[in-house]
Amino acid sequence: MNRFLRAALCAALLAFPLTSARAADTAPREPYGAALEGFAYPYPVHLLPLVNDGEQLSMAYMDVSAAEPNGRTVVLLHGRNFPSSYWAPVIKMLSEAGYRVVVPDQVGFGKSSKPQGELHFDTLARNTIALLDHLKIDRAEIVAHSLGGMLGVRLARAYPDRIAHLVLTAPIGLEDYRLYVPPTPTEKMIQTEDKLTADGYRKQLQTNYSIKLPPEAITPFIDARFNIKGSPDYPRWLRAFVSSGQMIYREPVAHEIPLITLPTLFVMGADDHNAPGRVSAPEALRAKMGQNAELAKAFAAKMPNARAEVIPDTGHLVFLEALEKYRELVLEFLGR
């Protein structure tokens, strides 16, 4: 599929009109709520009440039935900078292949509550298992992207009996960022994120993620973040967003990856060199960060039941940039 057809497909499945990137970044914004009220998702959204650290919260999720059920369920775990709606093409792909598809927004993200306390991977993992319990799902396939890959690793280590297969799609966390990047105070991170403009964020995504899609396809991600600035709950959202960045830094999973015994597939974009915090690392160390495809292959070689596939000419959004190849790899792996 050529890049223009691919872009049109992604945009249609994400259910957003294609508009000029420049116009989208400069036009007046209709404020969204801090739980993305006003931002459309491709399937109905449900809420699961939770208590985290004494705080009453809600976890949003989509639950999509299989076209012709095979009795199996896939749970999709999103990345940090993306609402779970971006999984739309993969939800359709899996549903058509016979899988029930459960797609949560983790607490702190998307349409879920933004907690006042700090985010932790262990808490997000417990929340995900609570969702499976609520839906009476004993065992599921985990397909994760980016930050979701770090959560997928924690789930695989803590709850191996609840997971059949683990797919890590362009995961971050393949290296311990503390070895390169000095710690940054939360308040400084809040100030930096608050100053970021929509145009600056677009450039950040395109640079950090080596996105191979046209600018219009990125617009929904810009909207999902910057329309929240008009919400009275924006400060709460901003603190939760920064907390997720601190979670990535403070709670590495790279040391746990070789210990995973579950069947594991890494699907990597050859051009994906995303490395959170690289800009704050000493210049001499920056080039050593983000060798993600090579790191995945090295991990897979150490693991008892893993393999790594690298898709050429793709970046961090590998499942949007190369959907047909992604379909082939994932369905073959889950079908084993």
C-alpha positions in Angstrom: 0.0 0.0 0.0 1.5 3.4 -0.9 1.9 6.1 1.6 -1.1 8.1 0.5 -3.5 5.2 0.6 -2.1 4.1 3.9 -2.5 7.6 5.3 -6.1 7.8 4.1 -6.9 4.4 5.7 -5.4 5.4 9.0 -7.3 8.7 9.1 -10.6 7.0 8.2 -10.2 4.4 10.8 -9.3 7.0 13.4 -12.6 8.6 12.5 -11.2 12.1 12.2 -11.4 14.4 9.1 -8.1 15.2 7.3 -7.4 18.9 7.6 -4.4 21.1 7.1 -1.8 20.5 9.8 -1.1 24.2 10.0 -4.8 25.1 10.2 -5.3 22.5 12.9 -2.4 23.8 15.0 -3.5 27.5 14.8 -7.3 27.3 14.8 -9.3 28.1 18.0 -9.7 24.9 20.0 -12.9 23.6 21.5 -11.9 22.6 25.0 -11.9 18.9 25.9 -12.4 17.7 29.5 -9.5 16.3 31.3 -11.0 12.8 30.6 -11.1 13.7 26.9 -14.8 14.6 27.0 -15.5 15.8 23.5 -12.9 13.6 21.8 -14.4 10.8 19.8 -13.5 7.1 20.3 -14.2 4.5 17.6 -16.2 2.2 19.9 -18.4 2.7 23.0 -16.5 3.5 26.2 -17.2 1.9 29.6 -16.0 2.9 33.0 -14.7 0.5 35.8 -14.6 2.1 39.3 -11.3 1.6 41.0 -9.5 2.7 44.2 -5.8 3.5 43.9 -4.0 4.6 47.1 -7.3 5.5 48.7 -8.5 7.6 45.8 -11.8 6.8 43.9 -11.0 6.6 40.2 -12.5 5.3 37.0 -10.8 3.3 34.3 -12.1 3.7 30.8 -12.1 0.9 28.3 -13.6 -0.3 25.0 -14.8 -3.9 24.8 -15.2 -5.0 21.2 -16.8 -8.4 20.3 -15.3 -10.7 17.7 -16.9 -11.0 14.3 -16.8 -14.8 14.6 -15.5 -15.6 18.2 -12.6 -18.0 18.6 -12.9 -17.8 22.4 -9.8 -15.7 23.0 -9.3 -12.1 24.1 -6.6 -9.6 23.2 -5.9 -6.6 25.6 -4.3 -3.6 23.9 -2.0 -1.4 26.0 -1.5 2.2 24.7 1.6 4.4 24.7 2.1 7.6 26.7 1.3 10.2 24.0 -1.6 8.5 22.4 -5.3 8.0 23.4 -6.3 4.3 23.0 -8.5 5.3 20.1 -5.3 5.1 17.9 -5.6 1.3 18.1 -8.7 1.5 15.8 -7.1 -0.4 12.8 -5.7 -3.1 15.1 -9.1 -3.5 16.9 -10.8 -4.1 13.6 -8.0 -6.4 12.5 -8.2 -8.6 15.6 -12.0 -8.6 15.8 -12.3 -9.8 12.2 -9.8 -12.5 13.1 -12.1 -13.8 15.8 -10.7 -12.1 18.9 -12.6 -10.2 21.6 -10.6 -7.0 22.0 -10.4 -5.1 25.3 -8.8 -1.7 25.1 -8.3 0.2 28.3 -7.1 3.7 28.9 -4.8 3.3 31.9 -5.5 5.5 34.9 -3.8 8.9 34.2 -4.4 8.7 30.4 -7.2 9.2 27.9 -10.7 9.0 29.2 -9.7 7.5 32.5 -9.4 9.5 35.8 -6.3 11.6 36.4 -5.2 10.7 39.9 -3.7 13.2 42.4 -1.1 10.6 43.4 1.9 9.3 41.5 1.6 6.7 38.8 3.3 3.4 39.1 3.6 0.4 36.8 2.6 -2.0 39.6 -0.6 -0.1 40.1 -1.4 0.0 36.4 -0.8 -3.7 36.2 -3.1 -4.4 39.1 -5.8 -2.2 37.5 -5.5 -4.1 34.3 -5.9 -7.4 36.1 -8.9 -5.9 38.0 -10.4 -5.1 34.6 -9.9 -8.7 33.4 -11.5 -10.0 36.6 -14.4 -7.6 36.1 -14.9 -8.9 32.6 -14.4 -12.5 33.7 -11.5 -13.1 31.5 -9.1 -15.7 33.0 -6.4 -15.5 30.4 -5.6 -13.0 27.6 -3.2 -12.1 24.9 -1.3 -8.8 25.6 -0.5 -6.6 22.6 1.3 -3.4 23.8 2.9 -0.3 22.3 5.5 2.1 23.5 4.9 2.8 27.3 2.4 0.0 27.1 5.3 -2.3 26.4 6.8 -1.4 29.8 3.5 -2.2 31.4 3.3 -5.4 29.4 6.6 -6.5 30.8 5.5 -5.8 34.3 2.3 -7.8 33.7 4.2 -10.7 32.2 6.5 -10.8 35.2 3.8 -10.4 37.9 0.9 -12.3 36.4 2.3 -14.9 33.9 -0.6 -17.3 34.5 -3.0 -14.6 33.1 -1.2 -14.1 29.8 -0.9 -16.4 26.8 1.2 -14.4 24.4 3.0 -11.0 24.7 3.5 -8.7 21.7 5.7 -5.7 22.4 5.2 -3.2 19.6 8.0 -0.6 19.4 8.3 -0.7 23.2 10.2 1.9 25.2 12.1 0.7 28.3 14.5 -1.5 26.5 17.3 0.4 28.3 17.6 1.9 31.7 17.3 5.6 31.0 18.8 6.4 34.4 22.2 5.3 33.0 22.1 8.3 30.6 19.8 10.9 31.8 20.1 12.9 35.1 16.9 13.1 37.3 14.6 16.1 36.6 12.4 17.6 39.3 8.7 17.2 38.7 8.0 20.9 38.9 10.6 21.7 36.2 9.0 19.0 34.0 5.6 20.6 34.5 6.9 24.0 33.5 8.5 22.6 30.4 5.4 20.7 29.3 3.2 23.6 30.0 5.2 25.9 27.7 5.1 23.4 24.8 3.0 24.6 21.8 0.9 22.5 19.5 3.4 23.2 16.6 6.3 22.3 18.9 4.6 19.1 20.0 4.0 18.1 16.3 7.7 18.6 15.6 8.5 16.6 18.8 6.4 13.7 17.7 7.8 13.7 14.1 11.4 13.9 15.4 11.3 11.6 18.3 9.1 8.9 16.7 10.4 9.1 13.1 6.7 9.0 12.0 6.2 8.0 8.3 2.7 9.3 8.1 1.7 12.6 6.6 1.2 15.5 9.0 -2.6 15.3 8.8 -2.6 11.8 10.4 -0.9 13.2 13.5 -3.5 15.9 14.1 -5.8 13.8 16.3 -2.8 13.3 18.7 -2.2 17.1 18.8 -5.9 17.7 19.5 -6.1 15.1 22.2 -3.4 16.9 24.1 -3.8 20.6 23.4 -7.6 20.9 23.5 -7.4 19.9 27.2 -5.6 23.2 27.9 -9.1 24.8 27.9 -10.3 22.5 30.7 -10.4 23.8 34.3 -8.9 20.4 35.2 -5.9 21.0 32.9 -3.4 21.4 35.9 -4.5 18.0 37.2 -4.1 16.4 33.7 -0.7 18.0 33.3 0.6 16.7 36.7 -0.6 13.2 35.8 1.1 13.4 32.4 4.4 14.4 34.0 4.0 11.7 36.6 3.9 9.2 33.7 7.2 10.5 32.5 8.7 10.1 35.9 7.3 6.6 36.1 9.2 5.7 32.9 12.4 7.1 34.3 12.1 5.8 37.9 10.7 2.3 37.2 12.8 0.7 34.5 11.8 -2.8 33.2 14.9 -3.5 31.0 16.4 -5.7 33.7 13.2 -7.8 33.8 12.8 -8.5 30.1 15.3 -11.4 29.9 13.4 -13.1 32.7 10.1 -13.4 30.7 9.3 -17.0 29.8 6.0 -16.3 28.0 6.0 -16.5 24.2 7.1 -13.0 23.2 7.2 -11.2 19.9 9.0 -7.8 19.5 7.7 -5.9 16.5 10.1 -3.0 15.8 10.3 -0.1 13.4 13.7 0.0 11.8 13.8 3.7 12.0 12.4 4.0 15.6 15.1 5.5 17.8 12.8 6.9 20.5 14.6 7.4 23.8 12.7 9.3 26.5 14.9 12.0 28.1 17.6 11.9 25.4 17.5 15.7 25.1 18.6 16.0 28.8 21.4 13.4 28.5 25.0 14.5 28.1 25.8 15.1 24.5 28.4 12.3 24.4 25.8 9.7 25.5 22.9 10.7 23.3 24.0 8.7 20.2 24.1 5.5 22.4 20.5 5.8 23.3 17.5 4.5 21.3 19.0 1.7 19.4 15.7 0.0 19.8 15.7 -2.6 17.0 19.1 -3.9 18.0 18.2 -3.9 21.7 15.0 -6.0 20.9 17.0 -8.5 18.9 19.6 -8.8 21.7 16.8 -9.4 24.3 15.0 -11.9 22.2 18.3 -13.9 21.8 18.5 -14.1 25.6 14.9 -15.1 26.2 13.7 -18.8 26.2 10.7 -18.2 23.9 11.0 -14.9 22.0 11.8 -13.5 18.6 12.2 -10.0 17.2 10.9 -8.8 13.8 12.1 -5.5 12.4 9.9 -3.8 9.7 11.9 -1.6 7.3 11.1 2.0 6.7 8.9 2.4 9.7 9.1 4.4 12.9 7.5 4.3 16.3 3.9 4.1 15.1 4.7 0.8 13.3 1.2 -0.6 13.4 -0.2 2.5 11.6 2.7 2.8 9.2 2.8 -0.9 8.1 -0.6 -2.3 9.1 -0.5 -5.2 6.6 2.9 -6.5 7.7 1.9 -6.0 11.3 -1.3 -8.0 10.7 0.7 -10.8 9.2 3.2 -11.0 12.1 0.8 -10.6 15.0 -1.9 -13.0 13.7 0.6 -15.6 12.9 2.2 -15.3 16.3 -1.1 -15.3 18.3 -2.2 -18.3 16.2 0.6 -20.5 17.4 
